[in-house]
Amino acid sequence: MAPGSALIPRLVDLSPGTEALRYCFALPAHPESVAAARRLTKARLGEWHAGGDTREAAVLIVSELVTNAVVHTASARVLCELRCLEGRLRVSVQDQGHQPGGPCLGRGADDEHGRGLLLVDSLATAWGSRDAGDGSGRIVWAELPHGSEHTC
């Protein structure tokens, strides 16, 4: 996700004959931003006519990833991106500063952190994280498939 790319509604021509839908937004890294991220995600995927299962899974994933960025980093803002391309929806959240080692799955009932990533893991066909290219934080992403009734 490129810095300063807030509210880019559509990206066209990734390669000849390929079109992707892309929506980015930036929010302050505050707890109340989690609800705003859910609302923005649900509204945009509704405009893209994403199926109900995909839309609801994406809203849950965005909620978890934004919550993690707010709770576990020293960020001032969080950048979110939704991208539909080639039969999948990719959700990504970029923070401005991460803990060493990146996000970790919780494995047991006694784990205080990481249980939300178990939810992400169960909903997504793939997910992961990487350092942001400019060294300003971490990007955590998840992918969802979509059915033939979806336009993204």
Steps between C-alpha positions, in 0.01 A plus 500: 500500500657827395531772765251780451265289289187570703167463322610366163180349366624311195829386351493408134752342262728292718594320178337492156149358525499496881290723721490507878270670742693669777389706798732647762428701811699633792372525857651624825638216711227531764258233624199678347661464156427126505127566459570754225715244315218246521246752364727611213579140404138388506386801297769462232449126460128567470572744216717232337214248540717257694303201627373501856740234628802676351382838626442377855831311513685807370335723763611261776853483362529878468369536855763261636792643302418862585452404866844337500659806339339730759572283805841354419686784325604856565325627187337838453297372205404176331468453124251248364467366148238285330595361160303269272698328229497165323240319707605619842456783747814611681469698822812667639569723797821696545614638833786742567696297749496136597629274768794275410396171343167620360154363570469156661214254523377416848500125555313444824226634723763651730661709224400859562596617149470346156153348525362748247759385249359149540174647370685660208671168431168315496326752270779573251639273231840658569641768727836635606703803589804686378692811582382806311734583214593838643583356843212683664314205647341169407235396252273213600284358220236233447336363186148373445356327195181620344228316315359566156231736635766752605631776280832538675 
